[in-house]
Structure formats: structure tokens, C-alpha cells
């Protein structure tokens, strides 16, 4: 067996990115008013448990698979790694610019936590821990792929524009924020700091 199979002597240090800490701020927290709602409303504080946001559309230890998981039969019960949706002010402004609309409100597309200062939020990698000033920790699962449902919700607030439901998925890819699950529960409020603890990264080449 080659000595470098497990030693990785063939991997150059340049292929690794060291772990980082990135500072940001919570601008807004939101939740659905009922499990049937898609759009969210601003609240004073967001109480988080290991199941997510109690009473929210995406709360629960498990969820049912859908179009994002074609490897499972639709409706298969699976771990809920999508308990919360995190967006950034900067990326929402960019999406609004690309869609040529006056603004994009976070609640229109179901956001729970809106941040500022976390550069290229949607590209923050899986396994990153978002550590909030009040003690809450959200573990990032990955980026949130934009869909026509969210585009349709935007269209409801921009009368007179056709095709926004289809335009949103085209222009918002890698700008639609992150989804994650609660690693340490507690309460999040607007105005508190958040630090992204980004793990060491590498490109896997078998």
C-alpha cells in the first residue's frame, strides 16, 4: 500500500484554507405566525430550541423530503437540517438590484435571521458554527437554493411586474442565504453580534 494513501504527502498546503472567525451583526429576527405560513414577520426575539423555532413552519427534529432530495422517495422522514433560514442585508440588496425591484424584504422569502457584515454569507461553507452574542449556536448545513415559491411570494409585493417568480431562482443563486440547525439553544435578538467560526477547508480529490 502506498505510504501516502493516508499520509497525504501528495497534498500541497496551498490546497487547504485555515479556519477563520468572521464578525457580523444581527439586523432582524423573524418567524412565521403559523405552521401554514411561508412568509415570516419580525419579532422582538427569537426563542430557539433543539427543534428549531417552536410553532414555525420548519420546526422539528425531523422533516419530510422534497424536491431537494431526489435520492429519497418524496415524503421520506429525515433529519431536519433546515430549521432556520439566515439571510444577509448585503445579498438581499444585490438580489433586489438584479430583479430591478425597489427592495426585497427578508420576510417575503421566509427568513428567520438577517445579518450584516458577514461577507458573501451564502458561500460560507457547511460545518460553520454561527455563534451569537447571547449564547445561541447555529450549525450551517449549506446554502439555500432559491425556488419559484419564494419568487412568487416576492411577486405578491411587487404589483405590475410579470415573471418575478421565475426570475428570482435565476438571479438569486448563491445569494439566497444559508440554512442550518440549532446546536445550542437560547434566544437571539436584533442588535447582537454573531461570529462565523469557519472550519478548515480543502478540496477533496480521491
N, C-alpha and C positions, 0 to 999 in steps of 0.2 A: 504494500500500500504506500503511495507517495507520502513523504513526510509532510508536505504542505497541505494535505487534504483537510486537516483540522488545524494546522498551524497558521494558515492564511498568509504564508510568506509571499504569495504572489499578489496580494492586495496592497496597492500603494496607499500611503497615508492620505494622499490627496482625495481618495475616494470616500473619506469619512468627513462628516461635519460634526464638530464638537457640540455638546449640549449647550443650551443658551437660556437666559432669562430675559423675557421681553416685557416691559411695563405697559400698562394700559389703564383705562378708566371705564367704569360702568356708567353709561349715559341714561339708560332707561331699562325698566323691567316690566314684563307683560305676561298675561296669561289669558286663556280662554275663559269665558263666563260659564260655559257648559261643555261637556264632553262632545257635543254635536258640532260645536263651532270650529271653524278653521282659523278665522281671523282672531287676533288677540287684542286685549285692551291694557293700557298702562295701569299699574297698581303701585301702591306705596312701597311694598316689599314683597319679595318672592320667597315663600317658605318651601324648602326643598327637603324631601325625604329620600330614602334609598329607592323609592318607586318613582321618583321624579317630582312633579308638581301635583299635589292632591287635587282631584277634580278636573285636571286638564285633559285635553284630548289625547295626549301622548303619555299619560301616566301609566305606570305598571311595571312589574318586574319582567313581564313578557309582552310580546305583541304578535300580530299575525303578519305573515309575509305577504308582500305585494309585488308590484311590477319591478321593484328594485332588486328583488331576489329571485331571478328566473330559475335558479338552480333548485328551488323548492317548489312544491305544489302550492299554488296560491292559497293562502289561509293557514299555512303551517304555523303552529305556535313556535316561537323562537325567542331568544334573549332580546330584551328591549335595550338596544344601544342608542336609541334615538329619543331619549326622554326630554331633552331640551334643545332648542334652536338658538344659536348665537350668531348675531349679525354685527356689522360694523358701520358706523356713520359714513366713513370714507367710501366703502364699497357700495352702499346704497345710493350715495350721491353719484357715483360713477354709473350705476345701472340707470338711474333717472336720466342722466345725460345721454346715454346710449339709446334710451327709449324715447327721448325728446319729450319728456313729461316734466311738469314743474317740480314735482317731488315724489319720493317713494317713502311712505310711512312704514315703519317696521311692523306694525300691527296688521297691515294689509296682507302680509305674507307669513303670518303666524310666528313672528319672532318672540322669544322669551327674554333674551338678554341682548342688549345693544351696547357695544363698546366703542371706544375711540382710542387711537394711539397704537393699537396692535397692527403693525404694518402687514399688509397682504393677509389678513385674517383667514380667508378661505383656503390659503395654501399652507397654513400651519398643519404639521403632519399628525397622523394618528399617534396615540400614546402620550401626547402632550397633556400636561395637567394645568388647568386654569385654576389658579389659587386666588381666591377672593379675600379681601381685607378682613371680612367678618368670620373667616374660617372655612367657608364652603370650598370644596374642590370638585370641579367637573373634569372628567376624563374625556378627551376628544376621541371620537370614533373616526371621523373623517369629514370631508366636505359634503355639503348638502346640494344635491343635483337639482337645478331648477326645473319646474314642471309646469304644465299647462294650467293646472288647478290654481297655482299661485298667480299665474298670468291673468287668469280670469278674474281673480279677486282684485287685482290691480285695475283691470278694465272697469270694474264697478265704480271706481272712484275717479275715473277719467272719462266723462261722457263725451261722445262725439268722435272718439278715436277707435277705428276698426283694427282688428288683428293684434291687439296687445297680448292676448292670451298665447299666441304663437310666437310673438316677438320676444317675450320675456325669456323663454328657455334658450333662445338663440344668443342673446346678448349677456345673459347673467351667469353663464357657466364659469366656474371658479371665482365667482364674486358673490355667491348666494349664502355664504357663511358656513358654519360648522354645525354638526350635531354631536351630542355627547350624552354621557350618563353620569349620575351622581355618585362620586366616590366618597365624599364626606358631606353629610347633610348639614343644613343650617338655613340661615336667612341671608338674602342678597338685597341690597338697597342701591338705588341710583346714587352716584357720587363717590362710591367706594372704589378703591384701587383693585386691579386684577393683574396678576403676573402669570405669563405663559411660561411654564417650565418645559422647554422643548428638549426632547431626548437626543442623544447621539444618533446620527443617521448615516446610512450608507446605501449604495445601490447594490442589490443582490444580483450576482452573476454566477449561476451554478456552472 
